[in-house]
Each structure stands twice: as C-alpha cells, then as structure tokens.
Amino acid sequence: MIIGLLVVLFLLVISNISADFICDIVGILYPGYMSFKAIETKDPDDDKQWLTYWTVFAVYKMIDFTATVLFFWVPYYYPLKFLVLVWLIYPEAKGASVIYDEHLKHHMETYSKKIDELVA
C-alpha cells in the first residue's frame, strides 16, 4: 500500500501537480508519525534514526528554500527532490545517516560551541 501511494504521489510530482506541497507532505508526515512511534518504544536506535533525519531535513529545507528559487525551472527538479526525500526517509537506505555522518557531523562539531554561545 505504501509503495502504491508513493507511486501515485511520484506521478503527481512528475506531472507538476502540487509538486512542492507533495514533497513537503512526504518529508514531514511519514517521518513525523515514525518519530512518534520511535518515542513510544524503548529501542534507542529508532530514536537516533529519526533525530538524524530531522537534523538533515532541517538543513535540507534551508538549502532547498534557496535552491527552489534558483532551480524550480529545471526539468525534473521536483521528482529528484521527491526521490531524495524518500532516500533520506527509507530506513534500509540510511540516507539521512549517510548525509549526517559524511557531511553534517563535522560541521556541527566544528560550530557547536559558537551555536551554543549564540543560543545562550
């Protein structure tokens, strides 16, 4: 059922029917529900998975905000965005963990003291 829904949503995105909205729904609703389920379990691995996802998603949305202005006219921008979000979400692919471990972690560690000072 999930795969069928993803296919229908992907076809709508390819047709550019509410593509940006659908991408936001895919990036927020399912991960939000899975985060709720993770909070209610005793397994710390699913908590880490979804916290990692939300960290990567927050950075992704900041980049996407400017990228949309620059690239919304590029063919297949929204289908590519959709596929990236599915890759980030899909637990077996560990897309969010890959991005976090290979790119974000170093930057977060480098700037965490400055961010803490700014927040305080």
CYANA upper distance limits for C-alpha pairs under 8 A (distance plus 0.5 A):
  1 MET  CA      5 LEU  CA      6.73
  2 ILE  CA      6 LEU  CA      6.63
  3 ILE  CA      7 VAL  CA      6.64
  4 GLY  CA      8 VAL  CA      6.78
  5 LEU  CA      9 LEU  CA      6.61
  6 LEU  CA     10 PHE  CA      6.40
  7 VAL  CA     11 LEU  CA      6.64
  8 VAL  CA     12 LEU  CA      6.81
  9 LEU  CA     13 VAL  CA      6.67
  9 LEU  CA     22 ILE  CA      7.49
 10 PHE  CA     14 ILE  CA      6.61
 10 PHE  CA     79 PRO  CA      7.27
 10 PHE  CA     82 PHE  CA      7.72
 11 LEU  CA     15 SER  CA      6.65
 12 LEU  CA     16 ASN  CA      6.65
 12 LEU  CA     17 ILE  CA      5.75
 12 LEU  CA     18 SER  CA      7.87
 12 LEU  CA     19 ALA  CA      7.34
 13 VAL  CA     17 ILE  CA      6.32
 13 VAL  CA     18 SER  CA      7.37
 13 VAL  CA     19 ALA  CA      4.93
 13 VAL  CA     20 ASP  CA      8.39
 13 VAL  CA     22 ILE  CA      7.60
 13 VAL  CA     23 CYS  CA      8.45
 13 VAL  CA     78 TYR  CA      6.87
 13 VAL  CA     79 PRO  CA      6.34
 13 VAL  CA     82 PHE  CA      8.19
 14 ILE  CA     19 ALA  CA      8.10
 14 ILE  CA     76 TYR  CA      7.54
 14 ILE  CA     78 TYR  CA      7.74
 14 ILE  CA     79 PRO  CA      6.21
 15 SER  CA     19 ALA  CA      8.44
 16 ASN  CA     78 TYR  CA      8.13
 18 SER  CA     22 ILE  CA      6.55
 19 ALA  CA     23 CYS  CA      6.66
 19 ALA  CA     78 TYR  CA      6.64
 19 ALA  CA     79 PRO  CA      8.47
 20 ASP  CA     24 ASP  CA      6.79
 20 ASP  CA     78 TYR  CA      7.33
 21 PHE  CA     25 ILE  CA      6.68
 22 ILE  CA     26 VAL  CA      6.63
 23 CYS  CA     27 GLY  CA      6.56
 23 CYS  CA     78 TYR  CA      8.09
 23 CYS  CA     81 LYS  CA      7.62
 23 CYS  CA     82 PHE  CA      5.98
 23 CYS  CA     85 LEU  CA      8.01
 24 ASP  CA     28 ILE  CA      6.51
 25 ILE  CA     29 LEU  CA      6.01
 25 ILE  CA     30 TYR  CA      8.41
 26 VAL  CA     30 TYR  CA      6.78
 26 VAL  CA     31 PRO  CA      8.48
 26 VAL  CA     82 PHE  CA      8.26
 26 VAL  CA     85 LEU  CA      7.79
 26 VAL  CA     86 VAL  CA      8.10
 27 GLY  CA     31 PRO  CA      7.15
 27 GLY  CA     57 PHE  CA      8.26
 27 GLY  CA     85 LEU  CA      6.46
 27 GLY  CA     86 VAL  CA      8.22
 27 GLY  CA     89 ILE  CA      8.19
 28 ILE  CA     32 GLY  CA      6.23
 29 LEU  CA     33 TYR  CA      6.72
 30 TYR  CA     34 MET  CA      6.64
 31 PRO  CA     35 SER  CA      6.41
 31 PRO  CA     50 TRP  CA      7.65
 31 PRO  CA     53 TYR  CA      8.49
 31 PRO  CA     89 ILE  CA      7.39
 32 GLY  CA     36 PHE  CA      6.82
 33 TYR  CA     37 LYS  CA      6.90
 34 MET  CA     38 ALA  CA      6.56
 34 MET  CA     50 TRP  CA      8.03
 35 SER  CA     39 ILE  CA      6.66
 35 SER  CA     47 ASP  CA      7.66
 35 SER  CA     50 TRP  CA      6.31
 36 PHE  CA     40 GLU  CA      7.04
 37 LYS  CA     41 THR  CA      7.12
 38 ALA  CA     42 LYS  CA      8.49
 38 ALA  CA     43 ASP  CA      8.04
 38 ALA  CA     46 ASP  CA      5.98
 38 ALA  CA     47 ASP  CA      5.90
 38 ALA  CA     50 TRP  CA      8.17
 39 ILE  CA     47 ASP  CA      7.04
 43 ASP  CA     47 ASP  CA      7.73
 44 PRO  CA     48 LYS  CA      6.79
 45 ASP  CA     49 GLN  CA      6.69
 46 ASP  CA     50 TRP  CA      6.76
 47 ASP  CA     51 LEU  CA      6.55
 48 LYS  CA     52 THR  CA      6.40
 49 GLN  CA     53 TYR  CA      6.73
 49 GLN  CA     91 PRO  CA      8.31
 49 GLN  CA     96 ALA  CA      8.39
 49 GLN  CA     97 SER  CA      7.77
 50 TRP  CA     54 TRP  CA      6.70
 51 LEU  CA     55 THR  CA      6.74
 52 THR  CA     56 VAL  CA      6.72
 52 THR  CA     96 ALA  CA      6.75
 52 THR  CA     97 SER  CA      6.82
 52 THR  CA    100 TYR  CA      7.43
 53 TYR  CA     57 PHE  CA      6.37
 53 TYR  CA     88 LEU  CA      7.37
 53 TYR  CA     89 ILE  CA      7.49
 53 TYR  CA     96 ALA  CA      5.61
 53 TYR  CA     97 SER  CA      7.78
 54 TRP  CA     58 ALA  CA      6.50
 55 THR  CA     59 VAL  CA      7.11
 55 THR  CA    100 TYR  CA      8.50
 56 VAL  CA     60 TYR  CA      6.48
 56 VAL  CA     96 ALA  CA      6.58
 56 VAL  CA     99 ILE  CA      7.62
 56 VAL  CA    100 TYR  CA      6.90
 56 VAL  CA    104 LEU  CA      8.20
 57 PHE  CA     61 LYS  CA      6.49
 58 ALA  CA     62 MET  CA      6.92
 59 VAL  CA     63 ILE  CA      6.82
 60 TYR  CA     64 ASP  CA      6.33
 61 LYS  CA     65 PHE  CA      6.46
 62 MET  CA     66 THR  CA      7.60
 63 ILE  CA     67 ALA  CA      6.58
 64 ASP  CA     68 THR  CA      6.20
 65 PHE  CA     69 VAL  CA      7.43
 66 THR  CA     70 LEU  CA      7.08
 67 ALA  CA     71 PHE  CA      6.14
 67 ALA  CA     72 PHE  CA      8.10
 68 THR  CA     72 PHE  CA      5.42
 71 PHE  CA     77 TYR  CA      7.45
 72 PHE  CA     77 TYR  CA      6.86
 72 PHE  CA     78 TYR  CA      8.22
 73 TRP  CA     77 TYR  CA      8.11
 76 TYR  CA     80 LEU  CA      6.53
 77 TYR  CA     81 LYS  CA      6.64
 78 TYR  CA     82 PHE  CA      6.53
 79 PRO  CA     83 LEU  CA      6.72
 80 LEU  CA     84 VAL  CA      6.66
 81 LYS  CA     85 LEU  CA      6.77
 82 PHE  CA     86 VAL  CA      6.80
 83 LEU  CA     87 TRP  CA      6.60
 84 VAL  CA     88 LEU  CA      6.65
 85 LEU  CA     89 ILE  CA      6.66
 86 VAL  CA     90 TYR  CA      6.38
 87 TRP  CA     93 ALA  CA      6.87
 87 TRP  CA     94 LYS  CA      8.01
 87 TRP  CA     95 GLY  CA      5.86
 87 TRP  CA     96 ALA  CA      8.28
 88 LEU  CA     93 ALA  CA      8.02
 88 LEU  CA     94 LYS  CA      7.11
 88 LEU  CA     95 GLY  CA      4.67
 88 LEU  CA     96 ALA  CA      5.10
 89 ILE  CA     94 LYS  CA      7.96
 89 ILE  CA     95 GLY  CA      7.38
 89 ILE  CA     96 ALA  CA      7.44
 90 TYR  CA     94 LYS  CA      6.94
 90 TYR  CA     95 GLY  CA      7.61
 91 PRO  CA     95 GLY  CA      8.27
 94 LYS  CA     98 VAL  CA      6.72
 95 GLY  CA     99 ILE  CA      6.83
 96 ALA  CA    100 TYR  CA      6.52
 97 SER  CA    101 ASP  CA      6.29
 98 VAL  CA    102 GLU  CA      6.36
 99 ILE  CA    103 HIS  CA      6.06
 99 ILE  CA    104 LEU  CA      7.09
100 TYR  CA    104 LEU  CA      5.13
100 TYR  CA    105 LYS  CA      5.99
101 ASP  CA    105 LYS  CA      5.98
101 ASP  CA    106 HIS  CA      8.32
102 GLU  CA    106 HIS  CA      8.27
103 HIS  CA    107 HIS  CA      7.62
104 LEU  CA    108 MET  CA      6.45
105 LYS  CA    109 GLU  CA      6.55
106 HIS  CA    110 THR  CA      6.60
107 HIS  CA    111 TYR  CA      6.63
108 MET  CA    112 SER  CA      5.95
109 GLU  CA    113 LYS  CA      8.43
111 TYR  CA    115 ILE  CA      6.63
112 SER  CA    116 ASP  CA      6.48
113 LYS  CA    117 GLU  CA      6.75
114 LYS  CA    118 LEU  CA      6.65
115 ILE  CA    119 VAL  CA      6.57
116 ASP  CA    120 ALA  CA      6.55
